[in-house]
């Protein structure tokens, strides 16, 4: 390592550079930044890189999942209600009620450990899945090219950058070749910016630092070499996220859970205070009244909800992985299941994706060796944008070694052209290839109508058509876009990419699942309409990019609901389409794998990419397909809906039962001369009834529950809780009446009988409320069934175990009491079935589209760099699908 004076030392200059966040590294010569970073263009050594990783930590904006197990354990015991309950138990000890306090603390401890075990196991499963689809950075270490996960990049690393790569940290450019970078997430710039190694001004604003690259940006075209000067939270993105104190945008499911939690908090607070006041008015002991009120509050709160959600989502993600669908962010599963509009590119999704050059023809439509040779020169000599189109050209006609590169103008999405200045058999000339309209517009031509007719004919046959042109520039050494003028139009390149077998059936399955599909492509409208017709989409109306420009926002919202095919669309217009669909109330998924898809993937409710996508597309996506196939996507959607359905089962069944129990406690406390249950009994009841809930994540789901998109609806949950909670209270009151007036129960018999009866009814109604069908026609999962049976058996046995029953304050139940409890449970089940049928028939369940706050691209970039690491990169291909 090199110190400031150039000597070796224990504290490296790179450490100082990173720790002090040096000002204006973009204004220093590249050689000086390398010296200060203690590195060379050959890169760091493996040992030094490991030392820096240990020193600076992972290249992330937030802690990793793997380091959080202790925090997760502590979290189980830091909820306000739990802390107050623990404190009250300690007070009870001080008041010499040691047995009661110890039992309460033991039950709280067991509940917390059960919840922790579920959540921790879920996090380990998630991490294993994330390792399957990881994004890497191309680095130089010890003079050798290596691929390293983004989170292991350290200051001083030398990074090779190509089109489609994400920038792995804040960097200083060392060298660049037509390097164009999209840094809109940080600066808001509409178009990519040119980066080069010349020092920028020390006072340059973020968008003016042409020698600096930033975490959260990505390479659009060209290539470059850079040295990393800052990683993780010390980057511009990290500092910006801290200044904004901005969390990741909440998904619809997260917002629903949050609102549900607020509802329960209000109900819990009111009931706990009311019960406490009532018991004090009845002059019951303060400590006992406090513990009872707090135990009720714990009973109403679904303590296992975080664990159930984590387990349900993680197991759902594991099942989806078995169907070639990797979930990078678990919170996206709900939106995946709620998705009712899917926007997709064309290439590789609706078509085979194996592009081949069908024809290279002159303006008259005749085969042209010159067009083919110049196309190969353009494809083989350009360095900024590796893509399937150029690969298809070179496969049909290898590059002639007579052509040598001089300069190039990289492809960009505004010009839609790629030009190479090359020396060849005909001298030095600019060879231009690109979208037909963009090429012919800069050419000298006298018969545009004839050219347009040839273009239309090829497009209507389903071919993707590009134009190729040239211009002699014998004395020129460098070129600018201004040189793309006055060109000679040479002909057409027609590429074949037929509709994918099974695409029509897959689209039909998606429609049957309540998902409509939109094709969004950069191809011309005629080719797009041809493919759309072949796969069964409505191609009667095709909106082009220019058509979109003519619509105001309100008109666009109406049109996107009617039109299925959008053609000649650039990235900015893709964003407009997705925004309009979301404004219409749809939950929008976007499937894309190219550089030009990154912004749309950020903006959609659920971004979907593939493992062979460019890095920026894969890292922007919440869902990654290991096989780019709509059938795979359809299977994943159904599994996502199953996961969401099982999560809601816990919510519905638990809160309704708990609400009913607490309401019954309030009523019982008003007329009973004793507490209806001791605090330890109440907490044990809550613990036992939660055990079967841990298996809900893998419960069977009825087929009709996954046929349509599902949405979180807090009003529906509230109504369900109140209606079925009051039914529970009604049967509790019946139990009270039977115990008091038929069996003349004293306090111990009353508590023992209600403890058993309440647990049995909660387990039984779980089987009823877990399905909208009659319970007998819906088979529960094996785990749920057997844990319920086991808990029921344990509950019935507890009063008959001498020492244990004495500690719990229970007593053996007479056979007549047990029989009465079983009859009441049966009556409760039949009443719940009848009420369920009527409730679902009459309930109006609207589908509000829950908006995510702060959907700007910056918030998504912060989440993608601060959340779980993405995983494996496959270099099967780069470039944009369309």
N, C-alpha and C positions, 0 to 999 in steps of 0.2 A: 504494500500500500504506500501511497505517496502523500506526505504531509505538505503543508503550504510552502515549506522551504524546499520541497523536493526530496526530502529524506524519508526513510522508512520509519514507521511508528505504529504504536498499538492502536491509536485512534486515527482511522483513515480520513483522508480528505473527503472521500465519498460520504462518510458518516457525517462530517461537518456540513457538506453540501445538502444532505437530506435533512438533517436536524434543524439547520438554520434557515431552510427554504431560501436559498440565495437569491438576491434580487437580480432581475434582468439577465438571466442566463442566456436568453434569446439574443442579447446584445453582445455577448462574448464570442470570439472566434471559436469554431468547433473544436480546434485543437486544444484551446484553453479549457473548455468544458470537459473534454476527455481527461486532461491532466488533473483537473480538480476532482473528477469522479474516480481517479485512480484506476483507469482502465485504458485499453487501446482498442483499435478496430478489430483486433482478434478476439475480443471479449474477455470476460472474467474466467478465472479458473474455477473448477467445480468446488473446491474447498472454500475459496473466497465467496462464491455465490451462496454456499450453504451458511457461512458465517453471517453474511449480510441478511439472509432470510431470517436467521435467528435473532439478529439485532433489530431489524425493522418490522418484522412480522409479515404475515401474508399480505399480498397485494389486494386488499379488500377495503371497502368503506365501512363494513360492519363485521362483528365477530363471526367466526365460523360455527357451524353446527357441532363440530367435533369437540369443541372446547367448552360446551355449554351444559354438560350433564350436571355439574354441581349446582349451577344456577337454576337448572330445571328442578332439581330436588328441593332447593331452598324455597323456590317459588310456590311449591305446594302448601307451604306453611306460613306464607306471608300475606294471604288474603285478609282484608280487614276483619271480616267476621270471624275467621279462624283465630287470628291474633287475640281478638277480644275474648273468644271462648277459652283460649289457653290461659289468658290473664285471669279470667273468672275462675277457672279451675284451680289456679294457684291460690286465689283468695279463699276458695273452698277448703284447700289444704290448711291454710292458716287458721281457718275456723274449725279445724279438726275433723272435717268430713273427708278424710284421706281416701277412703275406698271409692267413693263416688268420683272424686277428682282423678284418681289414677285410672279408673276404668274409662272415663271420658277421654283422657289424654291418650290412652292406648288405642281407642277407637279412632280418634283423630289421626294418630300416627299411622295406623293401618290404612285408613282411607288415603292419606297423602302418599304412602309408599305404593299403593295400588295405582293411583293416578300417575305417579312418576314412572313406574315400570312401564305402563302403557305408552306414555309419551316418549320415553327414552328409546324404547324398542322401535317406535314409529320413526323417530329421527334417524336411527341407524339404517332402517330400511330405505328411507328417503336418500340418505347419503350414498348408499350402494347404487341406487338408480341414477343419481346425478353423475356418478363416475362413468356411466355409460355414454354420455353425450357431452364431452368436455371440449372447451375451446382452448387452443394452445397458441402460444406466440412462437414465431421463428426467431431464434437467437443464435448468436455466435458465442460459443464458450470454448476456451482453449483452442481457438482457431478453427473449430469444427461447427458446422450447422447442426443445431439441435432443436427439437420441439419441446416446449416447457409449458405446463398449465399456467394460465394467466396469474393465478394467485401466488406462483413461485417466482415471478419476475421481481428483480431487485434493482435498486439504483446502481448504475454502472453497467448494466446489461446492454449489449449491442443488439439491436433488433432489426431484422430484415423485414421490410413492409412491401406488400403487393396488393393489387386490387382485391377488395373484399375483406382485408384484414382489419381487425379492430386494433386501435392504438392501445398498447398494454399499460401505459403510464404517461406521465408528462415527460416529454422527450425533447432533445435538441437535435435538429436535422444535421447529419454529417454530409450526406450526399443525396441527390435526388435526380430522378429522370422523369420529367413530366408528371410529377407527383401532385395529385388533386385529392383533397381531404374534405370530407363533410364534417363540420364541427357545429352544425346548427343547434345541437342540444345545449351548447354552452353560449353561443354568440347570437343565435337566431338568424344567421345568414341563410338566405334562400338557396344559394347555389354553392357547390364545392369551391374551395379556395386553393390557389396555387401555393405550394410550399417549396422553399429552396434554402440552401445552407448559408446564404449571405446574412451577416448579422442584421437584426432589426434595431430600431431605436430603443434606447433604454426606457423611454417613457411611452412606448407603443402600447396601445390598448390591446385587449385580449385578441380581438379579431384582426389586428394589424401585425401580430407577431408571426411573420411568415417563416421564421426559422424554428418555430416551436410547434410541437404536436401535443395534444391533450387527451388524457383518459376520457372516454365517452365519445370520442370521434372515431371515424373509420376512413379507410382509403377507398376512394371511388375509382381512381385510375392512376397509372404510373407505378413507379416503385421508388423506394428510398431506403437509406440506412440512417439509423438514429441511435443516440445514447439515452438511456432512461435516467432522468434526474430526480424524479419523485414518484412514489407509488402510494396506493391506498388513500388514506385520509389526508395525506399531505399534498395531494394533487389539487389542481384548480377545481376539479369536480368535487373532491372531498371537502374542500374549504367552502365551496358554494353550498353544498348540502348542509353543512353545519350552520352556516349563516342563515339559511332559510329555515333551519330546524324542521326540515320537511321529511315526513315519513313516506314510505312507498304508498302509492295510490291504493285505496281500499277497493277490493273487489265487491261485487254485489253481495256475496255470501258474508264477507267480513263485516260489511255495513249492517247486514241483517242480524248477525250475531251480536254486534255492538248495541244495536237498538233493542234487541231482545234482552241483553244484559241490563240496560237502563230500565226497561220495564220491570224486570224482576227486582232490581234494586229498590225501585219505588214501592212496589208491593211488599217486599220484605221489610223495608224500613217502617212502613205504616203498621203492618201486622205485629212486628216485634215490639214496637213501642206500645201498641194497644194492649197486647197480652201482658207486658210488664206492668203497665199501669193498672190493669184489671186485677192482677194477682196482688199488687201492693194494696189496692183498695180492699181486697178481701183479707188483708192482714196476714198474708203468708210470708214465710221467712224471705228476707231480701236476697241472700245468696242463692237459695233454691229457685226463687222467681227469676233472678238474672240468668242463671244457667239454663233454666227452662226456655226463656225467651230467646236466648242466643242459640240454643239447640234447635228451636223451631226455625230460626232464620237460616241456620245451616241446612235444615231439612228442606226448606223451600228452594234454596239455591242449588241448582244442578251442578254439584262440585265436580262431577266426572265429565262435564261438557267439554272442557279443553282436551282431556285425554281421549274422549270418544271421538271428537272431531279429528284429532291428530291421527288416531288409529284408523278411523274410517277413511280419511284421505290417503294415508300412506299405504294401506292395504289396497285401496282402490287404485292407487298409482302402480302398485306391484302387479295387480291383475292387468292393468292397461299395458304395462311393459311386456307382459306375456303375449299381447296382441300387437307388438311392435310400436307402441305409443309410449313415449317417455315424457313424464310430467316434470318440468324443471321447477315450477312453482306450484306447490300444492293448492294455494288459494285460488288458482285458475280453474280447478276442476269444476267448481260450481258454474262458472261462466261457460265452460266447455259444454256442460250438460244443458245450460240455459240457452245456448246458441240457437237462434232461429234463422239467421242469414249467414251463409258462408261465401266469402269472396275468395276467388282463387285465380292464380295465373293459368295460362293455357299449357305451356310446354311442360311435359312430364307429368302433368296431372290429368288433363283431359286428352292429351296426346301421348304417344309412346315415349317422347323425350329423346329418342335416338335420331337426331337431326342428320340428314345427309344431303349433299348437293345433288339436286335433280338435273339442273341444266345451267349452263353458262352461255347466254345468247347475246347477239348484237341487237341494235335497235329494231331490226326487221323480224327478229325472232329466230334467226338462223344460228346454229352452234358456232361459237367463237373461241378458238384457241387463245387469242389475245386476251379476251375477257378472263378466261380461266387462269392464264399465266399472271396477269396483273393482280387478280384477286388473291392468288397464292402469295405473291410478293407482299401485298398489303397485310395479309393474315400472318405470314411468317416473320416479317420484320418488325411488326408492332410489338411493344413490350409492356404496355400499360394495362391490358384488359384481356386476360385469358378467358375464352368463352367457347361454348359449343359450336357457334357459327364458324369461327375460324378453324376449329378442329375439323369440322366437316369439309371445309374448303381444302385444307392441307391433306386430308385423307384421300380426296379425289384427285388432287394435283399437288405433289410435293413442291416445295420452294426451289426455284431454279437458282443454283449457286452464283449465277451471273449477276443477280441483284444484290446490292450491298446497301445497308441503311446509312442515311445521312442525318435525318431528323424526323420527328413525328409530331402530330397533333393528336393527343389521346381522344378517345370517344368521350362525349359527355351527353347528358340527357336533354340539353337545350338545343345543341347543334344536330345531334343524332347522326354524326358522321365521325369517321376515323380516317385520318390521312397520314401517309408515310412519304417522306422525301427520300428517294432512292436512286442510286446509280444503276443503270442496266444497259441492255443492248441498244436501247433507243436514247441513251444519254440520261441526264439527271431530270427526273420528273416527279411531280406530286401525284401520288396514286390515292384516290379518295373512294371510300366505300361507306355506304350507310343506307338509311331509310330512303326509299325511292323519292318521295317528295322533297326531302331535305337535300338530296344530291342533285336532282334535276333543276331545283331552284337556283343553283349556283353555276349552271352550265349554259353555254351558248347553244341554243337549239332553235331550229326553225319549224319543227313539226311536233309540238308538244301534244297535240291531239292524238297523233299516231302512237306516241310513246305511252300516253295514258291508256290507250286502248289495249296495247300489249300488256301493260301492268295489270289492268283490270281482268283480262282473260286469265292470266296466270294465277291471280289472287282468287278468282272465283272457282278455280280448280283446287283450291285448298293449299296452295304453296305460299310460303313466306318469301317475299320478293324484296331484294335489295338492289340498289343501283350502284354502278361503278363508273368512275370518270377519271380523267387525268389532265395534267397541265405541265408543259415543259418549263422548267426553272433552272437553266444551265449554270447560272452564276450564284445561286442562292445556297447559303450554308445553314440557315435556320428559317423556320416558317412560323407564321401566326395565322389565326383564323381569317385574316384579311386576304391571305394567299389562296383561300378556297373560293375563288371567284373567276369567272371566265373559263370554266373547265370544259373539256370535250367529253360529252356523254358517250360511253362506249357500249353499254348494254346492261343486261339484267342477270342477277344470280337468283335462281329459284331453288328453295330448300323444301324438302318433303319431311313432314312429321305427322304421320296419320293419326287419326283418333285412336285412343287406347281401347283395346278389347276390354269389354266389361264396364267402360265408363258410363254408358247409357243406363245399365242396370244399377250401378252404384249411385248415380244421380236419382234414379227412381226410389232407391232405398232411403236416401236422404230426404226426399220429399215426403215419403211415408212417415218418416220420423219427425216431420214438422220443420224441416230445414230447407229453405229455398237457396238456390245457388246463383251467384253472379260471377260471370267471367270478366276479368279486368286484364287487358293485354295491351302491350305496346304495338302489336301487329296491326296491319291495316284492316279496315272494317270488312272488306270482302273476304279475306282469309279467315278472320274471326267468325264471321257469319257462317262460313262453310263448315268449320269444325263444330260450331255450336249446333247447327242443324243435324250433324251426324250423331251427336251425343244426346239429342233429344231436348235441347234447350230452345227457348223461344227466340229465334233469330230474326223475327219479323221487323223488329226495331233495334237498331244498333246506334248507341250514342258514342260519338267520337270526342276526342279532347276539345276540339273546336266547338262542338255542340255544347259541351259542359260550360265552356267559357261564356256562352251567350245566355246562360241561365242565372237568375239571381238565387240567393240561398233558399228562399221559400219554394221557388219553382223546382230547384234541384231536389229538395226533400220529397216532393211529389213524384218526380220522374224516376228517382232511383227505386221507388217501390214498384214501378211498372216495368222497368227495363231490366233484362237479364244479361245483356252483352254490352260491354264497354271496350272500345278499341282506340288505338292511337293515343294511348294515355301515358303521360309521364308521371314521375313520382308525386309531384305536387297535386296533380289531378286525382291520383289514387287516394290521397289524403282527403280531398274534397268529397269523393264518393263515400268513403267510409264514415266521415263526419256526418254527412247527410243521412246515411242509413241509421246511424245511432240517434240522430235527432228525430228520426221517424218513430223511435221507440224500440227498434230492433236490438237484440244482443248479437253483435257482429264478430264473426271469426274471419281471420285473413290467413290464407295459406300462400306462402311465397318462400323463395330460396335465393333470390338474387340481391345484388347490391341495391338495386332500385326498389326493393321491397322493404328495406329497413324501417323507413318512416311509417309505412302502413302497418307493419307488424307492431310497432309501438302504439299506434293509435287505436287499433282494434281492441274490442273487449277481451279477445283471446287471440294472441298471435301464434300461428302454427307454422313450423318450418320442418325441414328434413335434415337427416344426419349428413347428407352430402352437400348441404347449403354452404354458401360463403359464411365466414365467421360472423360477420356483422348481422346477418339474417338469423343465424342459429342462436346467437347470444341475445337477440331481441325477442325471441319467441318464448312463450310460456309452455308450449307443447312441441315436442320434436318427434316426428315420425321416422322410424327406421326404414320405412318403405313408403315412397311417395305414391300413395294409392288412395283414392276416395273410399274404397271398400274398407281399408284399414282405418281410415278416419271415422267412418260410420260405426264400426265396432267400438272404437275409442269413445265416441260420444255416448253410446249406450252404457258403457261401463262407467263413464263419468256421471251419468244420471242415476245409476244404481248406487254409486258412492254417496251422492247428494241425498237420495231417498233414504238410505240407512241412517245418515246423520240426522235427518229430520224425524225419523222414528224415535230416536232417543229424546229429542226435544219435546215432541208431542206427548209421548207416554209419561215421561218423567215429570214435566211441569204440571200436567193435569192432575196426576196422582199426588204430587207434593202440595199443590195448591189446595186440593180437596182435604188433605190431611191437616194442613194448617188452619183452614177454615173450620174444620171440625174441632180442632184444639181450642180455637177462640170460643166457640159455642160451649164446649164442654167445660172450659175454665169458668164460665159464667155461672153454672149451676151446680157443678160438682164441689163437694167439700174438700176435695184433695186434687192434686195434680193428676191429669188423666194418664200421663206417662212420665216416668222419671227421665231426667236429661240423658242418662246413659242408655236407657231403653230407646229413646227417640233417635239418638245418634246411631245405635246399633241397627235399628230398623232401616235407617237411611243407608247404612253401609251394606247390609245384606241385599237390599233391593237394587243397589247399584252393580252388584256382581254380574248378574245376567246381562246388564247393559254393556259390559265390556265386550260382549260377543256380537253386539248388533252390527258392528262394522262388516261382518261376513254373513249377515243374515240373508236369506233368500229374498228376492224382490219380485213382486208380481209383474208379469209382462206389460200390463197396461201402464205401470208406473214409469216405464222408460220409453213409451211410444211418442210422447210429446215433450217439448222443452219444459224445464221446471224452473221456477223462480221463487225466491224467498219472499214471503208475504207476512209481515209482522202482524197485520190486522187479523189474518186468518189464524195465526198461532195464538194470538190473544183470545180470540173467540173460542178456539178449541180448548184452551186452558180453562176458561171460565165455565163453559158448558159441561165438559166432562169432569172438571174439578167439583162442580156443584153436585153432579150425579154421585161422585164418590162421597161427598159429605152427606148426601141423603141416606146412603147405605150405612155410613158411619153412625148417623143418628139412630137408624134402625138397630144397629148393633148395641148402641148405648141402652136403648129402651129394653131390648131383650135381656141384656146383662143385669140391668138394675131392677126391672119389674118382673122378669120371669125367674131369674136365678138369684136375685137379691144379693148381687156381688158386692164384696167389700173392696177396699182399694187395691189389695194385692191381686185378687181374682180378676177385677176389672182391668187392671193394667196388663196382666198376663194374657187375658183373652183378647184385648184389643191389640196388643203387640203381635200376637199370632194372626188375628183376623186381618189386620191392616197389611201385614206382609203378604198374606195369601191373596188378598184381593188385588194388591198392586202387581203381583206376579201374574195373576190370571188375566187382568185387564191388559197387561202388556201383550199377550197373545191376541187380544181382540183389536187393540188400537194400532198394532204394527202394520195392519193392512186395511184397505178400503173394502175388500171382499168380506163375506162371512168368514170368520176365523177358521171354520172347518174346511174351507176351500182354499186356504193359503197355507202351504207347508212352511213352518219356521225352519231356520237353520239348525243344524245338529247341535252346535255349541250353545245357542240360545235355549233350545229345548231342554238339554240336559243340565245346564247350569240352573235353569229355573226349577226343574224338578229337585235338584240337589238342595238348593236354598230353601225350598218349601219343606223338604224333609228335615233339614237342620232346624228350621224355625219351629216346626211341630215338636221336635225332640228337646229343644232347649229347656222348656219348663220342667221336664222330667229328669234332668241331670242335677243331682242334689247340690253339690258345691257350686257349680256354675250358676244354677238358677238362683241360689241364695245371693251370690255376688251381684247378679243382674236385677235382683228384686222381683223375680218371677216365682210362680208356684205351679204345681202340676194341675192340669185342667181336667175336670170331670168329662167323661165320655159324652154326656149330653151337651155340654158346652161346645166340645169339638164338633159334634154333629151339627149344632146350630150355626157355628161359624162356617162350616162347609156349605150348608144350605144358603146362608146369606151370600157367600161367595158365588155360588151358582146363580142366584137371583141377580146379582150385580153383573155377571157376565151376560146374561140374557138381556138385561136392561141396556147395557152398553152396546150390544149388537143392534138392538132396535133403534137406539138413539143415534148410533153411527150411521145407519142407513138413512135416517131422516136428515141428519146434519149434512151429509155429503150431497144429498139431493137438493137441499135448499140453499146451501152455502154458495155465495157468489165469490169466486176466487179470482180477483183481477190479477193481471200480470204487469205490475208496474215495473218499468225499466229503471233500475237503481243506477243513477249516475255515479261515476267515480269522480271524486274531487281531484283537481289538479292534473288533468290528463295530458298536460303538456309533455313534450318529448323529454324534457330534462328530468321530470319526476320518474319516468320509466327508466331512463339511463341510470339514475341513482339507484333504483331498485335492482336493475340487472347487475350492477357492479357491487352492490352491497348485500345481495341475497346469496342464495346457495350457488356454488360454483357450477357453471355449465360443464361439459365433459368432452369426450373424444371428438377430434376433428378428422374428417375423411376428406382427402384431396381428390376425390373422384372427378370433380369438376369445379370450376369456378364460374362466376358470371351470372348474369341475370336470366331467369326464366321470364316468359311474358305470356 
